């Protein structure tokens, strides 16, 4: 069993605040949950950093929904199931695709300015794995920013919702098998762990996002360290599908770069972008009938194979055959960012390579975001609804956050928000003395292990050896007093890394994003 709490504390001596609902995470899933809660409920949204520092805000591509005249939810369902490599929860996928159009309408009513055609209808594009044009987008390639901004405005109009920025959730508090609150550090930027606060709540929603910084190369924000999943695991929540980690095929390649990579949206390939190896040869038709818009796991492995064959650290994305004015309007963010790197996408090939992008696993939930822990809900990337299976279909991520965030709100209003607030005194004294002096070094070791042994290709022997090394890191961190936010983040990262490897070892056959070179 994991260490129960990440730090020592006594809630009797801490400042305490009370809420009906506490939401950990300020991305689209968390904000949409808040917006859909009844105005009579007091709601607190905890944001680890500022509101523009999350994966939702960075999302470029768009949101999938069967809204076109030649599209149907049944077609969206088929594409999602196919991309998920047969591992999806069919009932959850049905909920997702059938409720998607209504949530897009709801966003429009909230003021989200999706891109539109001259006749006023929503503009749609096509991305990997989709057999129809069904991806709605905003500001060309800044969908996440526009949706977060519109939801943020809607939240700030509701006096029952308070958003607290730069607040790091340390642990989910439980008493008699039920969630009762969240222990937090009121200043997530502090060099030392200070100003602990206890937030008591009737319902807790984990919408904390994914695990990207566990890997050496990722498109994820620097704040995405798996905290919510790790703290829910410590609280007894069941996790599932931890082995399924998606690698985006086309991150901008830059020599000697680490940490967060700039994403070249899948929509660039959906709009006709062609992948070429370092010999200038197009290669995707040789790997899949859908070519450049095959599901992400297939495109990532194909690029990985071409890089290995040619000894090159990247391949190239060619969109120079599209008209320059169109590209600048359709992909303004990508165009400007590439220019900063010396690449004019209207004239030059874009160097790209696969990097970690999305996490299909997480807290196991039912169709209304309920976990196995009473009072604890989850939605967005932190949750595993079963929608994505072994490989997420492009632009289903923001959609999942919307559909199941709203469903979390529906369940909370019907169930736990009606109960009494429990405010027990909780004491934790498990942590030993001593401090971790070089957190950055521990993280570097973790990320290198995951990059080398839990990436696009895996094998059992190497994963077992990596797991043994990472478990020693977890054991050391659990025995040490963690005196900073960075140190607790590192514990969370190490726990997540060990769980991914454990699950990947147990799944002996390849499936979707989990590709084993020793698979039978």
DRENKEKOL-219015 format. One record per residue (C-alpha): residue number from 1; residue in three letters; x, y, z. Coordinates in pm, 1 decimal, m for minus. Example, Ala and Ser with C-alpha at 12.3 -4.5 7.8 and 13.67 -1.06 7.14 Angstrom:
PT    n  res        px        py        pz
PT    1  ALA    1230.0    m450.0     780.0
PT    2  SER    1367.0    m106.0     714.0
//
This chain:
PT    n  res        px        py        pz
PT    1  UNK       0.0       0.0       0.0
PT    2  UNK     121.4     352.9     m72.6
PT    3  UNK     206.6     605.6     194.5
PT    4  UNK    m126.9     750.9     307.9
PT    5  UNK     m31.5    1118.6     311.4
PT    6  UNK     257.5    1303.6     148.1
PT    7  UNK     341.5    1525.3     447.5
PT    8  UNK     291.9    1553.8     821.5
PT    9  UNK       4.6    1770.5     944.2
PT   10  UNK    m266.0    1816.9    1205.3
PT   11  UNK    m584.0    1973.7    1071.7
PT   12  UNK    m672.2    2102.4    1419.9
PT   13  UNK    m394.9    2358.7    1388.4
PT   14  UNK    m462.3    2467.5    1030.7
PT   15  UNK    m676.6    2739.7     881.8
PT   16  UNK    m992.2    2576.2     747.7
PT   17  UNK   m1252.5    2673.7     489.9
PT   18  UNK   m1578.3    2501.7     398.4
PT   19  UNK   m1738.9    2431.1      60.9
PT   20  UNK   m2009.1    2212.6     m84.5
PT   21  UNK   m1787.9    2114.3    m379.6
PT   22  UNK   m1410.1    2134.5    m420.9
PT   23  UNK   m1267.7    2091.8    m772.4
PT   24  UNK    m896.4    2014.5    m807.4
PT   25  UNK    m792.0    2149.4   m1146.5
PT   26  UNK    m879.9    2452.4   m1356.7
PT   27  UNK    m879.0    2310.4   m1709.1
PT   28  UNK   m1185.6    2259.8   m1924.5
PT   29  UNK   m1309.8    1956.7   m1728.2
PT   30  UNK   m1291.4    2136.3   m1393.0
PT   31  UNK   m1438.5    2464.9   m1512.8
PT   32  UNK   m1722.5    2298.3   m1703.6
PT   33  UNK   m1807.5    2094.5   m1394.0
PT   34  UNK   m1823.3    2416.8   m1192.7
PT   35  UNK   m2039.8    2597.0   m1448.6
PT   36  UNK   m2291.2    2312.7   m1447.9
PT   37  UNK   m2332.6    2299.2   m1070.5
PT   38  UNK   m2638.3    2460.2    m914.5
PT   39  UNK   m2589.1    2821.2    m809.1
PT   40  UNK   m2705.3    2729.4    m460.1
PT   41  UNK   m2391.2    2524.8    m399.8
PT   42  UNK   m2067.2    2684.4    m283.5
PT   43  UNK   m1790.0    2577.3    m522.3
PT   44  UNK   m1412.9    2613.8    m496.1
PT   45  UNK   m1179.9    2557.2    m793.5
PT   46  UNK    m815.0    2500.7    m698.2
PT   47  UNK    m565.9    2597.8    m968.9
PT   48  UNK    m207.3    2480.0    m920.2
PT   49  UNK     m73.7    2777.9   m1114.5
PT   50  UNK    m235.8    3066.9   m1299.7
PT   51  UNK    m537.8    2996.0   m1516.1
PT   52  UNK    m341.8    2992.4   m1841.2
PT   53  UNK     m98.5    2723.7   m1725.8
PT   54  UNK    m270.1    2395.1   m1806.7
PT   55  UNK    m303.7    2150.5   m2093.5
PT   56  UNK    m656.0    2263.2   m2181.1
PT   57  UNK    m532.3    2616.3   m2240.9
PT   58  UNK    m257.3    2485.3   m2469.3
PT   59  UNK    m487.4    2261.9   m2677.3
PT   60  UNK    m468.6    2353.5   m3045.9
PT   61  UNK    m672.8    2109.4   m3250.3
PT   62  UNK   m1035.3    2126.5   m3142.6
PT   63  UNK   m1332.1    1929.4   m3015.0
PT   64  UNK   m1488.1    1636.1   m3197.7
PT   65  UNK   m1866.4    1626.2   m3240.5
PT   66  UNK   m2097.5    1484.1   m3504.7
PT   67  UNK   m2261.8    1810.4   m3609.4
PT   68  UNK   m2222.3    1799.6   m3989.0
PT   69  UNK   m2502.6    1708.8   m4229.5
PT   70  UNK   m2312.9    1401.2   m4351.9
PT   71  UNK   m2211.4    1291.7   m4001.4
PT   72  UNK   m2381.5    1091.8   m3728.4
PT   73  UNK   m2293.3     999.7   m3369.2
PT   74  UNK   m2281.1     639.8   m3492.1
PT   75  UNK   m1991.7     728.5   m3725.5
PT   76  UNK   m1810.9     909.0   m3442.7
PT   77  UNK   m1868.3     600.3   m3227.5
PT   78  UNK   m1713.8     371.4   m3489.3
PT   79  UNK   m1404.8     588.4   m3526.9
PT   80  UNK   m1355.7     609.2   m3148.9
PT   81  UNK   m1389.1     232.7   m3104.1
PT   82  UNK   m1152.2     165.4   m3393.5
PT   83  UNK    m886.8     403.3   m3264.0
PT   84  UNK    m917.0     254.0   m2913.5
PT   85  UNK    m798.0     m83.4   m3045.5
PT   86  UNK   m1099.8    m270.0   m2910.4
PT   87  UNK   m1034.2    m167.6   m2550.4
PT   88  UNK   m1301.0     103.9   m2514.3
PT   89  UNK   m1601.2      92.8   m2283.9
PT   90  UNK   m1875.7      86.0   m2547.7
PT   91  UNK   m2139.4     238.0   m2318.5
PT   92  UNK   m1911.7     528.5   m2227.6
PT   93  UNK   m1831.0     592.3   m2594.7
PT   94  UNK   m2202.7     594.1   m2674.8
PT   95  UNK   m2259.8     855.7   m2404.7
PT   96  UNK   m1970.3    1063.9   m2537.1
PT   97  UNK   m2070.9    1078.0   m2902.2
PT   98  UNK   m2445.1    1116.2   m2847.5
PT   99  UNK   m2414.1    1398.9   m2594.0
PT  100  UNK   m2132.3    1582.8   m2774.1
PT  101  UNK   m2346.9    1809.9   m2996.6
PT  102  UNK   m2545.2    1939.9   m2698.6
PT  103  UNK   m2228.9    2034.7   m2511.7
PT  104  UNK   m2092.7    2216.4   m2816.9
PT  105  UNK   m2422.1    2409.9   m2827.2
PT  106  UNK   m2382.6    2485.7   m2455.9
PT  107  UNK   m2033.9    2627.6   m2512.9
PT  108  UNK   m2167.9    2848.9   m2790.2
PT  109  UNK   m2435.6    2981.4   m2554.8
PT  110  UNK   m2165.2    3053.1   m2297.3
PT  111  UNK   m1987.7    3270.5   m2552.9
PT  112  UNK   m1721.8    3043.4   m2702.4
PT  113  UNK   m1631.5    3187.6   m3042.4
PT  114  UNK   m1576.2    2882.1   m3256.9
PT  115  UNK   m1461.4    2944.4   m3613.0
PT  116  UNK   m1755.4    2965.9   m3853.1
PT  117  UNK   m1827.7    2942.9   m4225.1
PT  118  UNK   m1967.3    3240.6   m4418.3
PT  119  UNK   m2319.0    3097.7   m4371.7
PT  120  UNK   m2277.2    3098.7   m3993.1
PT  121  UNK   m2236.4    2723.4   m3946.3
PT  122  UNK   m1943.3    2592.5   m3744.6
PT  123  UNK   m1627.5    2521.9   m3943.0
PT  124  UNK   m1505.8    2164.7   m3910.9
PT  125  UNK   m1181.2    1991.0   m3993.5
PT  126  UNK   m1054.8    1634.0   m3991.8
PT  127  UNK    m783.8    1475.1   m3779.0
PT  128  UNK    m617.9    1137.9   m3732.3
PT  129  UNK    m855.0     842.1   m3711.7
PT  130  UNK   m1164.7    1042.0   m3813.3
PT  131  UNK   m1348.0     943.1   m4131.4
PT  132  UNK   m1558.2    1258.3   m4132.4
PT  133  UNK   m1495.2    1631.6   m4090.9
PT  134  UNK   m1616.7    1683.5   m3734.9
PT  135  UNK   m1354.3    1880.8   m3542.6
PT  136  UNK   m1477.4    2225.5   m3437.9
PT  137  UNK   m1204.2    2476.9   m3356.7
PT  138  UNK   m1151.0    2836.1   m3246.1
PT  139  UNK    m906.1    3112.7   m3335.4
PT  140  UNK    m761.7    2881.2   m3599.1
PT  141  UNK    m540.7    2669.3   m3375.1
PT  142  UNK    m608.7    2806.4   m3025.7
PT  143  UNK    m926.1    2618.7   m2932.7
PT  144  UNK    m822.3    2543.2   m2575.6
PT  145  UNK    m748.1    2905.2   m2495.6
PT  146  UNK   m1082.5    3024.6   m2630.4
PT  147  UNK   m1285.0    2758.5   m2449.1
PT  148  UNK   m1103.1    2811.1   m2118.3
PT  149  UNK   m1150.3    3187.9   m2147.7
PT  150  UNK   m1525.1    3153.2   m2212.6
PT  151  UNK   m1569.4    2909.5   m1922.7
PT  152  UNK   m1364.2    3131.0   m1694.9
PT  153  UNK   m1588.4    3427.7   m1774.9
PT  154  UNK   m1894.8    3213.8   m1705.2
PT  155  UNK   m1751.4    3098.3   m1370.4
PT  156  UNK   m1667.7    3452.6   m1264.2
PT  157  UNK   m2025.6    3559.5   m1329.9
PT  158  UNK   m2148.8    3307.6   m1071.3
PT  159  UNK   m2097.4    3437.7    m715.8
PT  160  UNK   m2106.5    3084.0    m574.6
PT  161  UNK   m1781.1    2989.3    m752.9
PT  162  UNK   m1441.0    3092.9    m618.4
PT  163  UNK   m1122.5    3020.9    m814.6
PT  164  UNK    m802.9    3008.2    m610.0
PT  165  UNK    m485.1    3032.4    m818.6
PT  166  UNK    m133.6    2920.0    m722.6
PT  167  UNK    m277.2    2670.3    m474.9
PT  168  UNK    m116.8    2325.2    m471.7
PT  169  UNK    m336.3    2035.2    m358.3
PT  170  UNK    m123.5    1805.3    m143.5
PT  171  UNK    m366.4    1530.5     m48.4
PT  172  UNK    m729.0    1424.7     m52.8
PT  173  UNK    m854.6    1384.2     304.0
PT  174  UNK   m1072.9    1087.7     396.1
PT  175  UNK   m1255.5     982.8     711.7
PT  176  UNK   m1445.7     657.0     762.4
PT  177  UNK   m1405.9     569.4     394.4
PT  178  UNK   m1542.0     900.6     263.9
PT  179  UNK   m1378.0    1208.3     113.4
PT  180  UNK   m1405.3    1505.1     347.1
PT  181  UNK   m1169.1    1759.8     199.8
PT  182  UNK    m837.1    1861.1      49.9
PT  183  UNK    m510.9    1955.0     219.5
PT  184  UNK    m339.5    2228.4      19.6
PT  185  UNK     m40.7    2459.0      15.0
PT  186  UNK    m170.1    2812.4     m32.1
PT  187  UNK     141.7    2916.4    m226.8
PT  188  UNK     243.6    2663.0    m493.4
PT  189  UNK     546.1    2878.0    m585.0
PT  190  UNK     697.8    2873.4    m237.6
PT  191  UNK    1049.4    2731.3    m206.1
PT  192  UNK     944.0    2551.1     112.2
PT  193  UNK     618.6    2384.0     209.0
PT  194  UNK     434.4    2655.9     397.2
PT  195  UNK      88.8    2794.4     468.4
PT  196  UNK     m97.0    2464.6     467.8
PT  197  UNK    m474.1    2501.9     454.4
PT  198  UNK    m753.0    2247.7     487.8
PT  199  UNK   m1053.3    2281.6     255.9
PT  200  UNK   m1348.2    2079.6     384.4
PT  201  UNK   m1607.5    1974.7     125.4
PT  202  UNK   m1903.3    1743.4      74.8
PT  203  UNK   m1786.7    1644.0    m275.2
PT  204  UNK   m1437.8    1643.5    m424.1
PT  205  UNK   m1375.1    1640.8    m801.1
PT  206  UNK   m1033.1    1543.3    m930.9
PT  207  UNK    m986.9    1723.4   m1263.9
PT  208  UNK    m612.5    1767.7   m1228.2
PT  209  UNK    m502.3    1652.3   m1573.7
PT  210  UNK    m238.1    1404.9   m1685.4
PT  211  UNK     115.6    1287.8   m1617.1
PT  212  UNK     327.4    1441.2   m1894.0
PT  213  UNK     628.6    1556.0   m1692.7
PT  214  UNK     695.6    1194.8   m1592.0
PT  215  UNK     854.0    1172.1   m1938.8
PT  216  UNK    1168.0    1347.7   m2060.3
PT  217  UNK     994.3    1474.9   m2374.1
PT  218  UNK     627.9    1581.7   m2361.4
PT  219  UNK     386.9    1836.9   m2505.0
PT  220  UNK     239.4    1887.8   m2156.9
PT  221  UNK     269.5    2199.0   m1944.4
PT  222  UNK     549.1    2197.3   m1685.7
PT  223  UNK     292.2    2181.0   m1404.7
PT  224  UNK     150.3    1845.6   m1520.3
PT  225  UNK     310.9    1603.2   m1274.1
PT  226  UNK      30.9    1353.7   m1206.6
PT  227  UNK     m54.1    1503.2    m867.0
PT  228  UNK    m428.5    1439.0    m863.8
PT  229  UNK    m398.1    1077.4    m972.3
PT  230  UNK    m125.2    1012.7    m715.2
PT  231  UNK    m313.4    1171.8    m425.2
PT  232  UNK    m633.3     985.6    m517.6
PT  233  UNK    m431.0     662.6    m523.6
PT  234  UNK    m307.3     740.1    m172.8
PT  235  UNK    m671.0     794.0     m74.1
PT  236  UNK    m764.6     443.6    m193.9
PT  237  UNK    m904.0     518.9    m539.5
PT  238  UNK    m888.6     240.0    m796.8
PT  239  UNK    m673.7     319.3   m1100.7
PT  240  UNK    m698.8     146.5   m1438.3
PT  241  UNK    m532.3     132.2   m1782.7
PT  242  UNK    m214.4     293.3   m1649.3
PT  243  UNK      m7.4     135.1   m1926.7
PT  244  UNK    m179.8     332.6   m2202.0
PT  245  UNK      28.2     644.6   m2269.2
PT  246  UNK     m22.5     826.9   m2597.5
PT  247  UNK     262.6     977.7   m2795.4
PT  248  UNK     172.4    1258.9   m3031.6
PT  249  UNK     335.5    1195.5   m3370.6
PT  250  UNK     428.3    1554.0   m3451.2
PT  251  UNK     595.6    1767.9   m3189.1
PT  252  UNK     836.7    2029.8   m3318.9
PT  253  UNK    1185.2    1878.3   m3313.4
PT  254  UNK    1460.3    2091.8   m3166.9
PT  255  UNK    1804.2    1946.2   m3095.3
PT  256  UNK    1902.2    1919.3   m2727.8
PT  257  UNK    1561.1    2026.8   m2601.5
PT  258  UNK    1395.8    1868.5   m2296.9
PT  259  UNK    1077.0    1923.8   m2101.9
PT  260  UNK     775.9    2068.1   m2282.4
PT  261  UNK     777.8    2043.0   m2662.4
PT  262  UNK     572.2    2261.6   m2894.2
PT  263  UNK     292.1    2064.7   m3057.5
PT  264  UNK     226.9    2073.1   m3431.2
PT  265  UNK    m146.4    2007.1   m3432.2
PT  266  UNK    m285.9    1699.3   m3598.2
PT  267  UNK    m510.0    1937.0   m3787.3
PT  268  UNK    m208.2    2029.0   m4003.5
PT  269  UNK    m213.0    1672.7   m4136.7
PT  270  UNK    m592.2    1684.7   m4149.1
PT  271  UNK    m559.7    1984.4   m4379.9
PT  272  UNK    m326.2    1797.3   m4615.4
PT  273  UNK      14.8    1794.7   m4445.5
PT  274  UNK     243.8    1514.8   m4570.5
PT  275  UNK     503.4    1330.7   m4363.5
PT  276  UNK     842.1    1271.6   m4526.1
PT  277  UNK    1161.2    1105.9   m4405.5
PT  278  UNK    1502.4    1269.4   m4425.9
PT  279  UNK    1533.4    1148.5   m4785.4
PT  280  UNK    1226.0    1349.2   m4881.7
PT  281  UNK    1015.6    1034.2   m4927.2
PT  282  UNK     652.5    1011.7   m4819.8
PT  283  UNK     614.6     698.8   m4607.6
PT  284  UNK     277.2     682.1   m4428.2
PT  285  UNK      81.1     507.5   m4710.0
PT  286  UNK     315.2     212.9   m4660.4
PT  287  UNK     205.4     181.1   m4296.6
PT  288  UNK    m171.5     241.9   m4307.5
PT  289  UNK    m451.1     296.9   m4557.2
PT  290  UNK    m541.7     631.0   m4396.7
PT  291  UNK    m187.6     761.2   m4447.1
PT  292  UNK    m104.7    1073.3   m4243.6
PT  293  UNK    m440.7    1070.8   m4067.9
PT  294  UNK    m419.0     716.4   m3934.4
PT  295  UNK    m469.4     679.5   m3556.0
PT  296  UNK    m193.6     835.0   m3347.5
PT  297  UNK     m34.0     514.8   m3220.9
PT  298  UNK      16.0     395.2   m3577.6
PT  299  UNK     160.6     725.8   m3702.1
PT  300  UNK     392.5     753.1   m3401.2
PT  301  UNK     531.5     402.3   m3451.8
PT  302  UNK     571.7     465.7   m3825.5
PT  303  UNK     772.8     783.3   m3760.5
PT  304  UNK     977.0     603.6   m3495.6
PT  305  UNK    1051.0     329.4   m3748.8
PT  306  UNK    1155.3     577.2   m4019.4
PT  307  UNK    1383.3     761.2   m3777.5
PT  308  UNK    1549.6     433.7   m3684.3
PT  309  UNK    1588.0     322.7   m4047.0
PT  310  UNK    1745.7     649.0   m4158.4
PT  311  UNK    1938.7     730.3   m3840.8
PT  312  UNK    1764.2    1066.2   m3819.1
PT  313  UNK    1633.8    1229.0   m3495.5
PT  314  UNK    1321.0    1349.5   m3675.9
PT  315  UNK    1106.2    1337.5   m3988.4
PT  316  UNK     944.9    1629.0   m4170.5
PT  317  UNK     592.4    1760.3   m4213.9
PT  318  UNK     534.8    1924.3   m4551.8
PT  319  UNK     242.1    2161.2   m4589.6
PT  320  UNK     407.9    2394.5   m4841.5
PT  321  UNK     162.4    2293.3   m5115.1
PT  322  UNK    m116.4    2480.8   m4931.9
PT  323  UNK    m163.2    2852.6   m5002.4
PT  324  UNK      41.8    3070.0   m4768.0
PT  325  UNK    m237.9    3307.6   m4670.7
PT  326  UNK    m461.1    3016.3   m4578.4
PT  327  UNK    m194.1    2859.1   m4358.0
PT  328  UNK    m128.3    3184.7   m4173.4
PT  329  UNK    m499.1    3226.1   m4101.9
PT  330  UNK    m576.0    2862.3   m4019.7
PT  331  UNK    m268.2    2801.2   m3803.6
PT  332  UNK    m161.3    3140.6   m3665.4
PT  333  UNK      m7.9    3002.8   m3344.0
PT  334  UNK     190.0    2732.4   m3522.8
PT  335  UNK     298.6    2972.2   m3797.4
PT  336  UNK     433.7    3231.3   m3554.1
PT  337  UNK     601.9    2977.4   m3325.4
PT  338  UNK     774.4    2803.0   m3615.9
PT  339  UNK     895.9    3140.0   m3744.4
PT  340  UNK    1065.8    3195.4   m3408.6
PT  341  UNK    1250.8    2869.4   m3471.3
PT  342  UNK    1354.1    2978.0   m3820.3
PT  343  UNK    1091.1    2772.2   m4005.2
PT  344  UNK     841.2    2934.5   m4242.9
PT  345  UNK     574.5    2664.0   m4280.5
PT  346  UNK     458.2    2817.9   m4610.3
PT  347  UNK     802.9    2745.9   m4759.2
PT  348  UNK     988.5    2504.3   m4529.2
PT  349  UNK     935.2    2152.0   m4405.4
PT  350  UNK     863.0    2131.0   m4030.8
PT  351  UNK    1097.4    1897.1   m3834.9
PT  352  UNK     883.0    1673.4   m3611.4
PT  353  UNK     911.6    1367.3   m3387.9
PT  354  UNK     681.7    1178.4   m3146.8
PT  355  UNK     672.5    1279.5   m2779.1
PT  356  UNK     448.4    1194.1   m2483.9
PT  357  UNK     116.8    1375.1   m2513.8
PT  358  UNK    m182.1    1219.0   m2337.2
PT  359  UNK    m267.5     966.9   m2067.1
PT  360  UNK    m554.9     725.9   m2130.5
PT  361  UNK    m536.8     570.5   m1782.3
PT  362  UNK    m627.5     721.7   m1448.2
PT  363  UNK    m898.2     708.9   m1182.5
PT  364  UNK   m1153.3     445.2   m1273.6
PT  365  UNK   m1499.4     601.3   m1288.7
PT  366  UNK   m1852.7     512.7   m1382.1
PT  367  UNK   m2057.0     706.5   m1637.3
PT  368  UNK   m2111.4     992.0   m1390.9
PT  369  UNK   m1754.2    1037.1   m1275.7
PT  370  UNK   m1795.6     843.2    m952.2
PT  371  UNK   m1488.1     663.9    m819.4
PT  372  UNK   m1488.8     380.4    m566.4
PT  373  UNK   m1425.2     632.4    m284.7
PT  374  UNK   m1745.1     791.7    m154.2
PT  375  UNK   m1762.8    1160.9    m235.2
PT  376  UNK   m1471.5    1149.6    m482.4
PT  377  UNK   m1539.4    1215.9    m850.9
PT  378  UNK   m1303.0    1247.1   m1146.4
PT  379  UNK   m1322.0    1385.2   m1498.8
PT  380  UNK   m1092.2    1490.5   m1780.4
PT  381  UNK    m748.1    1340.0   m1831.8
PT  382  UNK    m714.9    1236.3   m1466.0
PT  383  UNK   m1012.4    1002.8   m1508.8
PT  384  UNK   m1041.5     674.5   m1691.5
PT  385  UNK   m1399.8     656.1   m1816.0
PT  386  UNK   m1307.6     387.0   m2069.2
PT  387  UNK   m1381.9     620.0   m2360.8
PT  388  UNK   m1032.5     622.0   m2507.2
PT  389  UNK    m943.6     256.0   m2474.9
PT  390  UNK    m583.6     180.8   m2567.6
PT  391  UNK    m542.5     487.8   m2788.8
PT  392  UNK    m735.2     817.0   m2779.2
PT  393  UNK    m902.2     936.9   m3096.2
PT  394  UNK    m787.9    1288.5   m3185.3
PT  395  UNK    m993.5    1574.7   m3031.8
PT  396  UNK   m1191.1    1345.0   m2804.0
PT  397  UNK    m998.8    1471.8   m2500.4
PT  398  UNK   m1160.4    1813.7   m2455.4
PT  399  UNK   m1491.2    1651.9   m2542.9
PT  400  UNK   m1454.0    1390.7   m2268.6
PT  401  UNK   m1381.5    1668.6   m2018.1
PT  402  UNK   m1701.9    1844.8   m2120.6
PT  403  UNK   m1939.0    1548.5   m2131.3
PT  404  UNK   m1820.1    1378.9   m1814.6
PT  405  UNK   m1752.8    1705.0   m1628.9
PT  406  UNK   m2119.8    1791.1   m1678.3
PT  407  UNK   m2218.6    1442.9   m1569.0
PT  408  UNK   m2008.2    1480.1   m1252.6
PT  409  UNK   m2204.1    1795.4   m1176.6
PT  410  UNK   m2535.1    1615.2   m1234.1
PT  411  UNK   m2440.0    1334.2    m995.7
PT  412  UNK   m2310.5    1572.8    m729.1
PT  413  UNK   m2632.2    1776.7    m734.3
PT  414  UNK   m2839.2    1461.1    m700.0
PT  415  UNK   m2624.8    1291.3    m437.3
PT  416  UNK   m2347.6    1411.3    m208.1
PT  417  UNK   m2418.0    1784.1    m208.2
PT  418  UNK   m2735.7    1709.2     m12.5
PT  419  UNK   m2544.3    1558.7     280.0
PT  420  UNK   m2392.0    1717.4     588.1
PT  421  UNK   m2039.0    1855.1     592.3
PT  422  UNK   m1801.2    1635.6     791.4
PT  423  UNK   m1505.2    1818.4     949.1
PT  424  UNK   m1298.4    1559.0    1137.0
PT  425  UNK    m956.4    1629.4    1286.2
PT  426  UNK    m698.2    1435.2    1084.9
PT  427  UNK    m337.9    1387.8    1190.7
PT  428  UNK     m53.9    1251.7     976.4
PT  429  UNK     285.7    1170.7    1129.4
PT  430  UNK     421.9     906.5     891.4
PT  431  UNK     701.7    1108.7     736.3
PT  432  UNK    1056.3    1066.0     861.6
PT  433  UNK    1320.7    1334.5     903.5
PT  434  UNK    1574.9    1432.9     644.0
PT  435  UNK    1532.9    1626.0     320.7
PT  436  UNK    1580.2    1554.6     m48.7
PT  437  UNK    1849.8    1802.0    m147.9
PT  438  UNK    1848.5    1761.4    m525.9
PT  439  UNK    1496.9    1714.4    m659.6
PT  440  UNK    1601.1    1797.3   m1015.4
PT  441  UNK    1847.7    1508.6   m1023.3
PT  442  UNK    1582.4    1261.4    m904.5
PT  443  UNK    1343.8    1386.4   m1172.5
PT  444  UNK    1606.5    1353.3   m1443.5
PT  445  UNK    1662.7     987.9   m1350.6
PT  446  UNK    1286.6     919.7   m1349.9
PT  447  UNK    1227.0    1085.8   m1685.1
PT  448  UNK    1518.2     909.3   m1849.6
PT  449  UNK    1394.8     570.9   m1725.1
PT  450  UNK    1046.1     635.8   m1861.2
PT  451  UNK    1178.4     774.0   m2188.2
PT  452  UNK    1399.5     469.0   m2240.9
PT  453  UNK    1176.3     189.4   m2112.1
PT  454  UNK     809.2     299.7   m2116.1
PT  455  UNK     792.7     475.0   m2450.3
PT  456  UNK     663.7     394.0   m2797.3
PT  457  UNK     822.7      46.9   m2787.8
PT  458  UNK     860.8    m161.6   m2470.8
PT  459  UNK     974.8    m503.7   m2355.9
PT  460  UNK     920.4    m694.3   m2035.0
PT  461  UNK    1279.0    m742.8   m1918.7
PT  462  UNK    1378.2    m376.9   m1956.6
PT  463  UNK    1056.5    m258.3   m1791.2
PT  464  UNK    1110.9    m490.2   m1494.0
PT  465  UNK    1463.9    m359.5   m1445.0
PT  466  UNK    1345.0       2.7   m1473.0
PT  467  UNK    1062.0     m64.3   m1227.1
PT  468  UNK    1303.8    m200.3    m967.6
PT  469  UNK    1512.0     116.6    m991.6
PT  470  UNK    1209.2     347.0    m971.5
PT  471  UNK    1060.8     159.6    m675.1
PT  472  UNK    1380.7     234.0    m483.3
PT  473  UNK    1324.9     603.3    m558.4
PT  474  UNK     964.4     580.9    m435.1
PT  475  UNK    1075.5     405.1    m116.8
PT  476  UNK    1337.9     671.6     m43.9
PT  477  UNK    1094.2     957.5    m105.5
PT  478  UNK     824.6     801.6     110.9
PT  479  UNK    1067.6     777.5     402.9
PT  480  UNK    1186.3    1135.1     368.0
PT  481  UNK    1036.2    1459.4     489.5
PT  482  UNK     938.5    1643.2     172.0
PT  483  UNK     979.9    2008.6     250.6
PT  484  UNK     871.8    2168.2     m77.4
PT  485  UNK     605.7    2156.0    m345.5
PT  486  UNK     872.1    2038.4    m591.1
PT  487  UNK     964.7    1747.6    m364.8
PT  488  UNK     603.0    1632.3    m331.3
PT  489  UNK     556.5    1666.5    m707.4
PT  490  UNK     859.6    1440.2    m747.2
PT  491  UNK     707.0    1179.7    m515.2
PT  492  UNK     388.2    1192.6    m721.8
PT  493  UNK     586.1    1151.4   m1043.8
PT  494  UNK     778.0     853.0    m906.6
PT  495  UNK     458.5     681.4    m789.9
PT  496  UNK     292.1     737.1   m1128.3
PT  497  UNK     600.2     607.8   m1312.6
PT  498  UNK     603.6     290.1   m1104.8
PT  499  UNK     231.4     230.5   m1164.3
PT  500  UNK     267.3     277.6   m1541.4
PT  501  UNK     549.2      24.3   m1550.9
PT  502  UNK     363.9    m224.6   m1330.1
PT  503  UNK      60.3    m213.8   m1557.1
PT  504  UNK     270.9    m228.6   m1873.4
PT  505  UNK     451.4    m537.8   m1746.2
PT  506  UNK     122.7    m709.1   m1662.2
PT  507  UNK     m22.6    m649.3   m2010.6
PT  508  UNK     188.0    m896.3   m2204.3
PT  509  UNK      23.9    m841.4   m2542.6
PT  510  UNK      42.8    m525.9   m2749.9
PT  511  UNK    m267.2    m308.0   m2769.7
PT  512  UNK    m294.8      39.8   m2918.9
PT  513  UNK     m41.2     275.5   m2761.9
PT  514  UNK     106.1     m12.7   m2558.3
PT  515  UNK     342.2    m180.7   m2805.1
PT  516  UNK     563.8    m460.6   m2677.7
PT  517  UNK     848.8    m585.7   m2891.8
PT  518  UNK     830.5    m915.2   m2698.7
PT  519  UNK     452.3    m952.1   m2745.0
PT  520  UNK     319.0   m1293.5   m2842.3
//
